Amino acid sequence: MHESDNLFLLGAAGVVGALGGVLIVLLLVGGIVVGLVSTPELKQNRSEGTLAIAEKEDGVSLSSGSLGPGESSAKAAGSVSEASVAAASEMAASDASSKGTEVSNNKVASSKEVEASSTSNPSDEPQKQPINYNARIEEMFQYPTMAGGCEIVSMTSVLNALGHGISAIDFAEDFVLKVEGAPSLVNSYSGSPYDNGAAFPPAMVRAGNDYLRSVYSRWRFAKRDNAKLDKLLSVVQTGRPVLVWTTMGQDVPYFTGDVISGYKWYENEHCVVLYGQGEDDTLLVMDPLVGKVEYDRERFEEVYDACGRHAVSITKLDAERIDELEDN
């Protein structure tokens, strides 16, 4: 080998060695850069707890974390400025908001959790109130068309308060006067409602329920004979009016001495609708002779008791109870 050849080999070896050194330096620099770019988490110390920014496949989100005293806020990446962490936090909050989440107290709560926490307790929801049928009672007059039909007019006003649009005349012709049996005041209407007629509770209950059955109603009339006034008022307080047998003008009853199926007949027999209590110890009454009026409670009770305590209430039955009544 010539000396020139040796010099050539030495020169080549030097070049190779230099290139190797450069390559090693590049690899080291690349590792540092990669380490800076792929650092999995940046942590910034806060006054009340801490905020951590963690990498995820679909972006950056917020999560709770903690830093011990003196711990570096950016591992293997040098120091990270407060502005950088604040910017990253703002970006993370924006990203969380766009995914339907809410950031509160350094936590992420899903929209479903927020909705569930704000849902009111079912027991706090307002309960459905029963209908006050007393408020639906309207004035109806027996004169001039139905001079002797106070019972028919009063019951018609209650039927219409329940939502049935029927006239007193139609009710009388189609139901009251169609009750089978000889006129007796008790089991059927006696006389003419257009002139001089009358009926006690049993006859009116039969006629009223015949109508309610014809329209497939669950409401039914029922006798409340011998019920004290306080008992009737307890029914009225539930929103249901009551038919009460009394006298015209709140006079004392004029008994004739006739007793029909246990009912004592009196000449000034009259029927009204009791639908509420007024102020100063008065009662709200729909009297077919004068319309809506307030009567003194004490006097009303005295006349009601003297007449024998006759009344008719209205009640709503369930389907099974109605079937039982119809079968019997």
VOPAGU-2260 file (C-alpha; in pm, 1 decimal, decimal comma):
REM VOPAGU-2260
SITE   aa  ch    i         X         Y         Z
SITE  MET   A    0       0,0       0,0       0,0
SITE  HIS   A    1     132,4     338,5     -88,2
SITE  GLU   A    2     159,6     624,3     152,2
SITE  SER   A    3     -96,1     817,0     -51,9
SITE  ASP   A    4    -340,4     537,3       3,5
SITE  ASN   A    5    -290,7     556,4     379,0
SITE  LEU   A    6    -355,9     926,3     378,4
SITE  PHE   A    7    -675,0     866,8     178,1
SITE  LEU   A    8    -803,7     610,2     427,4
SITE  LEU   A    9    -726,3     831,5     723,9
SITE  GLY   A   10    -907,0    1119,7     561,6
SITE  ALA   A   11   -1209,8     904,3     489,2
SITE  ALA   A   12   -1216,9     777,4     844,2
SITE  GLY   A   13   -1209,5    1132,2     972,2
SITE  VAL   A   14   -1500,3    1231,5     754,1
SITE  VAL   A   15   -1703,1     928,5     864,2
SITE  GLY   A   16   -1628,2    1005,6    1227,5
SITE  ALA   A   17   -1732,2    1366,0    1186,0
SITE  LEU   A   18   -2055,1    1262,3    1014,4
SITE  GLY   A   19   -2126,7    1014,9    1295,1
SITE  GLY   A   20   -2083,8    1283,9    1553,6
SITE  VAL   A   21   -2319,6    1514,4    1369,0
SITE  LEU   A   22   -2574,4    1232,1    1345,1
SITE  ILE   A   23   -2552,7    1165,3    1718,8
SITE  VAL   A   24   -2606,3    1534,0    1791,7
SITE  LEU   A   25   -2909,2    1543,1    1561,3
SITE  LEU   A   26   -3057,1    1236,9    1730,3
SITE  LEU   A   27   -3014,1    1394,6    2072,7
SITE  VAL   A   28   -3172,2    1721,9    1960,4
SITE  GLY   A   29   -3461,5    1531,1    1800,7
SITE  GLY   A   30   -3523,9    1341,1    2121,3
SITE  ILE   A   31   -3540,7    1662,5    2317,6
SITE  VAL   A   32   -3783,4    1814,3    2066,1
SITE  VAL   A   33   -4000,2    1502,1    2068,1
SITE  GLY   A   34   -4000,2    1504,5    2445,6
SITE  LEU   A   35   -4113,8    1865,5    2449,2
SITE  VAL   A   36   -4395,5    1804,3    2199,0
SITE  SER   A   37   -4527,0    1476,8    2343,5
SITE  THR   A   38   -4516,6    1560,6    2716,1
SITE  PRO   A   39   -4842,2    1400,5    2831,6
SITE  GLU   A   40   -4947,0    1661,3    3089,1
SITE  LEU   A   41   -4886,1    2015,1    3199,9
SITE  LYS   A   42   -4976,9    2111,4    3552,5
SITE  GLN   A   43   -5013,3    2457,0    3695,7
SITE  ASN   A   44   -5042,8    2519,8    4067,3
SITE  ARG   A   45   -5361,5    2711,7    4178,8
SITE  SER   A   46   -5467,4    2871,7    4503,2
SITE  GLU   A   47   -5761,8    2640,5    4587,1
SITE  GLY   A   48   -5672,9    2300,4    4445,2
SITE  THR   A   49   -5518,6    2273,3    4098,2
SITE  LEU   A   50   -5609,9    2254,8    3735,3
SITE  ALA   A   51   -5458,3    1984,1    3515,3
SITE  ILE   A   52   -5453,7    1975,6    3138,0
SITE  ALA   A   53   -5436,0    1624,9    3000,7
SITE  GLU   A   54   -5412,6    1503,1    2643,6
SITE  LYS   A   55   -5697,1    1294,9    2502,4
SITE  GLU   A   56   -5767,4    1144,7    2164,6
SITE  ASP   A   57   -6055,1    1386,2    2091,1
SITE  GLY   A   58   -5891,6    1701,7    2230,6
SITE  VAL   A   59   -5808,5    1865,6    2561,7
SITE  SER   A   60   -6046,2    1845,1    2858,9
SITE  LEU   A   61   -6037,9    1958,5    3219,4
SITE  SER   A   62   -5972,7    1721,7    3508,1
SITE  SER   A   63   -5894,6    1760,8    3874,2
SITE  GLY   A   64   -5537,4    1709,8    3995,1
SITE  SER   A   65   -5289,9    1817,4    4261,9
SITE  LEU   A   66   -4932,4    1932,6    4287,8
SITE  GLY   A   67   -4710,9    1893,7    4586,0
SITE  PRO   A   68   -4522,9    2197,8    4717,7
SITE  GLY   A   69   -4221,6    2279,3    4500,7
SITE  GLU   A   70   -4313,7    2028,5    4229,2
SITE  SER   A   71   -4220,1    2137,2    3878,4
SITE  SER   A   72   -4515,7    2265,3    3678,6
SITE  ALA   A   73   -4379,7    2125,1    3350,4
SITE  LYS   A   74   -4184,8    1800,5    3357,1
SITE  ALA   A   75   -3908,2    1743,9    3098,7
SITE  ALA   A   76   -4011,4    2058,8    2914,3
SITE  GLY   A   77   -3861,8    2347,2    3105,9
SITE  SER   A   78   -4080,2    2612,9    3261,5
SITE  VAL   A   79   -4427,5    2691,4    3124,8
SITE  SER   A   80   -4552,8    3046,9    3158,7
SITE  GLU   A   81   -4873,4    3139,8    3340,5
SITE  ALA   A   82   -5009,3    3278,8    3014,3
SITE  SER   A   83   -4957,0    2946,1    2835,7
SITE  VAL   A   84   -5147,5    2749,3    3099,4
SITE  ALA   A   85   -5426,9    3010,7    3105,5
SITE  ALA   A   86   -5459,2    2989,6    2728,1
SITE  ALA   A   87   -5470,7    2611,6    2741,7
SITE  SER   A   88   -5731,9    2626,1    3018,2
SITE  GLU   A   89   -5948,1    2862,0    2812,2
SITE  MET   A   90   -5920,3    2630,2    2511,2
SITE  ALA   A   91   -6011,3    2329,7    2725,1
SITE  ALA   A   92   -6315,9    2506,1    2871,2
SITE  SER   A   93   -6431,8    2603,6    2523,8
SITE  ASP   A   94   -6389,9    2245,8    2405,0
SITE  ALA   A   95   -6581,2    2111,4    2704,2
SITE  SER   A   96   -6865,2    2357,2    2641,1
SITE  SER   A   97   -6891,3    2249,9    2277,8
SITE  LYS   A   98   -6938,9    1889,0    2391,3
SITE  GLY   A   99   -7246,5    1973,0    2603,3
SITE  THR   A  100   -7067,0    1989,0    2937,3
SITE  GLU   A  101   -7060,1    2242,8    3216,3
SITE  VAL   A  102   -6745,4    2347,8    3402,3
SITE  SER   A  103   -6806,6    2428,0    3765,2
SITE  ASN   A  104   -6571,2    2428,0    4065,3
SITE  ASN   A  105   -6287,2    2290,3    3849,0
SITE  LYS   A  106   -6497,3    1990,0    3751,5
SITE  VAL   A  107   -6677,6    1878,9    3438,6
SITE  ALA   A  108   -7044,7    1784,2    3488,8
SITE  SER   A  109   -7239,5    1631,8    3203,5
SITE  SER   A  110   -7552,6    1812,8    3086,2
SITE  LYS   A  111   -7762,2    1514,1    3196,4
SITE  GLU   A  112   -7624,0    1539,8    3551,7
SITE  VAL   A  113   -7695,2    1913,5    3559,4
SITE  GLU   A  114   -8050,4    1853,6    3434,4
SITE  ALA   A  115   -8109,1    1579,7    3689,6
SITE  SER   A  116   -7983,5    1798,1    3974,6
SITE  SER   A  117   -8220,3    2079,3    3874,6
SITE  THR   A  118   -8528,4    1858,4    3840,0
SITE  SER   A  119   -8784,9    1942,9    4107,0
SITE  ASN   A  120   -8913,7    1687,4    4350,8
SITE  PRO   A  121   -9243,9    1538,1    4224,7
SITE  SER   A  122   -9394,8    1604,4    4565,2
SITE  ASP   A  123   -9330,2    1976,4    4512,0
SITE  GLU   A  124   -9538,8    1982,6    4194,1
SITE  PRO   A  125   -9883,6    2138,8    4231,6
SITE  GLN   A  126  -10152,3    1878,1    4274,5
SITE  LYS   A  127  -10458,3    1882,6    4055,9
SITE  GLN   A  128  -10741,2    2053,3    4238,5
SITE  PRO   A  129  -11097,2    1913,7    4226,5
SITE  ILE   A  130  -11351,1    2112,6    4028,6
SITE  ASN   A  131  -11564,3    2351,8    4231,9
SITE  TYR   A  132  -11909,8    2288,2    4086,8
SITE  ASN   A  133  -12058,7    2541,9    4326,6
SITE  ALA   A  134  -11891,2    2816,0    4124,1
SITE  ARG   A  135  -12083,0    2695,2    3816,7
SITE  ILE   A  136  -12427,7    2733,1    3969,4
SITE  GLU   A  137  -12625,1    2990,7    3770,4
SITE  GLU   A  138  -12950,9    3165,0    3844,7
SITE  MET   A  139  -13261,9    2988,7    3714,6
SITE  PHE   A  140  -13615,6    3102,8    3780,1
SITE  GLN   A  141  -13935,5    2902,2    3799,8
SITE  TYR   A  142  -14153,8    3198,3    3699,3
SITE  PRO   A  143  -14317,9    3259,7    3465,8
SITE  THR   A  144  -14280,3    2929,6    3276,8
SITE  MET   A  145  -14264,4    2671,9    3556,5
SITE  ALA   A  146  -14457,0    2817,5    3848,3
SITE  GLY   A  147  -14492,8    2486,9    4032,5
SITE  GLY   A  148  -14159,1    2333,3    3939,8
SITE  CYS   A  149  -13906,4    2459,0    4197,2
SITE  GLU   A  150  -13767,8    2106,2    4240,1
SITE  ILE   A  151  -13720,6    2064,4    3864,7
SITE  VAL   A  152  -13555,5    2405,9    3821,2
SITE  SER   A  153  -13321,5    2345,7    4115,4
SITE  MET   A  154  -13210,9    2003,0    3991,0
SITE  THR   A  155  -13165,3    2139,1    3637,6
SITE  SER   A  156  -12929,9    2407,4    3771,0
SITE  VAL   A  157  -12718,5    2136,3    3938,1
SITE  LEU   A  158  -12713,0    1924,0    3620,8
SITE  ASN   A  159  -12593,2    2223,3    3419,3
SITE  ALA   A  160  -12323,8    2298,1    3679,0
SITE  LEU   A  161  -12195,9    1945,1    3611,6
SITE  GLY   A  162  -12171,4    2034,6    3242,8
SITE  HIS   A  163  -12505,7    1916,4    3103,4
SITE  GLY   A  164  -12682,1    2172,5    2889,0
SITE  ILE   A  165  -13046,3    2082,7    2943,3
SITE  SER   A  166  -13345,6    2310,1    2993,6
SITE  ALA   A  167  -13587,7    2274,7    3283,5
SITE  ILE   A  168  -13870,5    2208,1    3040,4
SITE  ASP   A  169  -13686,8    1929,2    2857,2
SITE  PHE   A  170  -13585,0    1773,9    3187,8
SITE  ALA   A  171  -13943,4    1786,3    3310,6
SITE  GLU   A  172  -14102,4    1646,8    2994,3
SITE  ASP   A  173  -13846,5    1375,6    2919,1
SITE  PHE   A  174  -13761,1    1251,4    3268,7
SITE  VAL   A  175  -13948,6    1395,2    3567,6
SITE  LEU   A  176  -14300,2    1338,0    3432,6
SITE  LYS   A  177  -14206,9     998,0    3287,0
SITE  VAL   A  178  -14155,4     827,9    3623,3
SITE  GLU   A  179  -14371,6     518,2    3636,5
SITE  GLY   A  180  -14637,6     482,3    3902,0
SITE  ALA   A  181  -14926,1     690,6    4027,6
SITE  PRO   A  182  -14839,8    1047,0    4132,6
SITE  SER   A  183  -14760,7    1035,0    4500,6
SITE  LEU   A  184  -14517,2    1322,4    4578,6
SITE  VAL   A  185  -14267,8    1063,2    4698,9
SITE  ASN   A  186  -14218,0     806,2    4423,9
SITE  SER   A  187  -14318,0    1036,2    4136,6
SITE  TYR   A  188  -14396,6    1399,3    4062,5
SITE  SER   A  189  -14748,1    1507,3    4155,6
SITE  GLY   A  190  -14945,1    1772,3    3968,6
SITE  SER   A  191  -14812,7    2000,2    3694,1
SITE  PRO   A  192  -14482,3    2185,8    3719,7
SITE  TYR   A  193  -14627,8    2458,5    3500,9
SITE  ASP   A  194  -14904,3    2535,9    3750,1
SITE  ASN   A  195  -14919,3    2360,1    4083,4
SITE  GLY   A  196  -14702,6    2053,0    4144,3
SITE  ALA   A  197  -14451,6    1910,2    4389,5
SITE  ALA   A  198  -14223,0    1617,4    4468,2
SITE  PHE   A  199  -14013,7    1493,4    4757,5
SITE  PRO   A  200  -13649,9    1369,3    4727,2
SITE  PRO   A  201  -13714,7    1006,3    4616,1
SITE  ALA   A  202  -13910,2    1115,5    4306,4
SITE  MET   A  203  -13646,4    1372,8    4206,3
SITE  VAL   A  204  -13359,8    1127,6    4262,2
SITE  ARG   A  205  -13525,7     875,9    4028,7
SITE  ALA   A  206  -13580,2    1136,2    3758,3
SITE  GLY   A  207  -13232,7    1286,0    3792,1
SITE  ASN   A  208  -13057,8     949,5    3775,1
SITE  ASP   A  209  -13268,1     846,2    3474,4
SITE  TYR   A  210  -13127,7    1147,8    3294,0
SITE  LEU   A  211  -12768,7    1081,0    3406,2
SITE  ARG   A  212  -12790,9     721,0    3287,1
SITE  SER   A  213  -12922,2     838,4    2950,7
SITE  VAL   A  214  -12607,8    1045,8    2892,2
SITE  TYR   A  215  -12373,2     775,8    3031,8
SITE  SER   A  216  -12265,0     994,4    3322,6
SITE  ARG   A  217  -12090,0     859,2    3630,8
SITE  TRP   A  218  -12265,8    1115,6    3849,4
SITE  ARG   A  219  -12561,9    1005,7    4061,8
SITE  PHE   A  220  -12807,3    1184,5    4290,6
SITE  ALA   A  221  -12864,7    1043,4    4638,8
SITE  LYS   A  222  -13106,8    1115,7    4922,5
SITE  ARG   A  223  -12964,3    1281,6    5232,9
SITE  ASP   A  224  -13274,8    1259,4    5450,2
SITE  ASN   A  225  -13236,3    1353,4    5818,0
SITE  ALA   A  226  -12885,1    1493,9    5760,3
SITE  LYS   A  227  -12799,5    1791,5    5980,9
SITE  LEU   A  228  -12711,5    2120,1    5813,8
SITE  ASP   A  229  -12346,2    2086,3    5918,8
SITE  LYS   A  230  -12332,8    1758,4    5728,4
SITE  LEU   A  231  -12471,9    1922,7    5416,1
SITE  LEU   A  232  -12219,5    2204,4    5446,8
SITE  SER   A  233  -11936,5    1952,6    5465,6
SITE  VAL   A  234  -12053,9    1825,5    5125,8
SITE  VAL   A  235  -12072,5    2179,7    4988,5
SITE  GLN   A  236  -11715,0    2243,0    5103,8
SITE  THR   A  237  -11597,6    1970,0    4864,5
SITE  GLY   A  238  -11729,8    2174,7    4571,7
SITE  ARG   A  239  -12063,7    1994,7    4528,4
SITE  PRO   A  240  -12399,6    2171,8    4563,2
SITE  VAL   A  241  -12690,5    2022,5    4757,3
SITE  LEU   A  242  -13065,6    2038,8    4694,5
SITE  VAL   A  243  -13250,1    2136,5    5013,1
SITE  TRP   A  244  -13624,1    2116,7    5087,4
SITE  THR   A  245  -13739,7    2426,1    5273,9
SITE  THR   A  246  -14030,2    2675,9    5249,3
SITE  MET   A  247  -14112,5    2974,2    5030,3
SITE  GLY   A  248  -13985,1    3294,2    5188,2
SITE  GLN   A  249  -13822,7    3101,4    5476,0
SITE  ASP   A  250  -14158,3    3086,3    5655,6
SITE  VAL   A  251  -14257,1    2815,7    5900,9
SITE  PRO   A  252  -14394,2    2503,6    5726,7
SITE  TYR   A  253  -14774,5    2472,6    5704,2
SITE  PHE   A  254  -14837,1    2102,8    5766,0
SITE  THR   A  255  -15167,8    1954,1    5651,9
SITE  GLY   A  256  -15146,7    1639,0    5859,7
SITE  ASP   A  257  -15101,3    1416,0    5553,5
SITE  VAL   A  258  -14815,8    1166,7    5575,3
SITE  ILE   A  259  -14708,8     995,0    5251,6
SITE  SER   A  260  -14456,9     711,8    5278,6
SITE  GLY   A  261  -14308,5     872,5    5589,4
SITE  TYR   A  262  -14296,5    1226,4    5443,4
SITE  LYS   A  263  -14512,4    1494,4    5606,5
SITE  TRP   A  264  -14674,4    1719,6    5348,5
SITE  TYR   A  265  -14675,0    2097,7    5402,4
SITE  GLU   A  266  -14847,7    2348,2    5175,9
SITE  ASN   A  267  -14558,1    2590,9    5129,7
SITE  GLU   A  268  -14312,2    2319,0    5027,9
SITE  HIS   A  269  -14013,7    2455,2    4834,5
SITE  CYS   A  270  -13676,3    2334,7    4698,0
SITE  VAL   A  271  -13354,5    2538,6    4663,8
SITE  VAL   A  272  -12983,0    2482,7    4590,4
SITE  LEU   A  273  -12730,1    2531,1    4871,2
SITE  TYR   A  274  -12392,2    2608,6    4713,7
SITE  GLY   A  275  -12175,0    2792,1    4966,1
SITE  GLN   A  276  -12125,3    2998,5    5280,4
SITE  GLY   A  277  -12109,9    3376,3    5282,5
SITE  GLU   A  278  -11979,7    3625,1    5535,5
SITE  ASP   A  279  -12145,6    3714,0    5864,6
SITE  ASP   A  280  -12284,8    3362,9    5914,0
SITE  THR   A  281  -12489,0    3351,1    5593,7
SITE  LEU   A  282  -12549,8    3078,0    5336,3
SITE  LEU   A  283  -12529,9    3107,7    4957,2
SITE  VAL   A  284  -12852,9    2978,9    4803,9
SITE  MET   A  285  -12994,4    2961,7    4451,2
SITE  ASP   A  286  -13364,6    3004,9    4513,0
SITE  PRO   A  287  -13580,0    2958,6    4197,7
SITE  LEU   A  288  -13816,7    3225,6    4331,7
SITE  VAL   A  289  -13558,0    3504,3    4366,8
SITE  GLY   A  290  -13232,7    3377,7    4211,8
SITE  LYS   A  291  -12901,4    3384,6    4398,6
SITE  VAL   A  292  -12941,3    3511,3    4753,5
SITE  GLU   A  293  -12779,9    3499,1    5098,7
SITE  TYR   A  294  -12992,1    3358,4    5378,6
SITE  ASP   A  295  -12923,0    3382,7    5748,4
SITE  ARG   A  296  -12774,8    3050,1    5851,8
SITE  GLU   A  297  -12960,2    3023,5    6183,3
SITE  ARG   A  298  -13299,1    3089,1    6024,6
SITE  PHE   A  299  -13227,2    2860,3    5729,4
SITE  GLU   A  300  -13134,7    2577,4    5966,9
SITE  GLU   A  301  -13450,0    2627,5    6176,2
SITE  VAL   A  302  -13677,1    2600,6    5872,4
SITE  TYR   A  303  -13482,1    2305,9    5730,3
SITE  ASP   A  304  -13513,3    2114,3    6056,8
SITE  ALA   A  305  -13884,3    2198,5    6089,5
SITE  CYS   A  306  -13955,0    2066,7    5739,1
SITE  GLY   A  307  -13810,4    1726,5    5831,5
SITE  ARG   A  308  -13447,8    1756,6    5701,8
SITE  HIS   A  309  -13488,4    1651,7    5340,3
SITE  ALA   A  310  -13199,5    1696,2    5094,7
SITE  VAL   A  311  -13034,7    1547,6    4784,1
SITE  SER   A  312  -12661,7    1543,5    4711,1
SITE  ILE   A  313  -12458,6    1449,3    4405,2
SITE  THR   A  314  -12170,6    1201,6    4396,6
SITE  LYS   A  315  -11943,1    1055,8    4129,4
SITE  LEU   A  316  -11913,9     676,8    4124,1
SITE  ASP   A  317  -11645,6     452,4    3979,7
SITE  ALA   A  318  -11732,6     214,6    3696,2
SITE  GLU   A  319  -11764,4     -93,1    3920,5
SITE  ARG   A  320  -12003,9      80,9    4158,0
SITE  ILE   A  321  -12220,9     200,9    3868,2
SITE  ASP   A  322  -12238,3    -151,4    3722,4
SITE  GLU   A  323  -12342,3    -282,2    4064,0
SITE  LEU   A  324  -12621,5     -28,0    4092,1
SITE  GLU   A  325  -12746,5     -90,8    3739,7
SITE  ASP   A  326  -12751,6    -468,1    3791,2
SITE  ASN   A  327  -12968,0    -423,7    4099,3
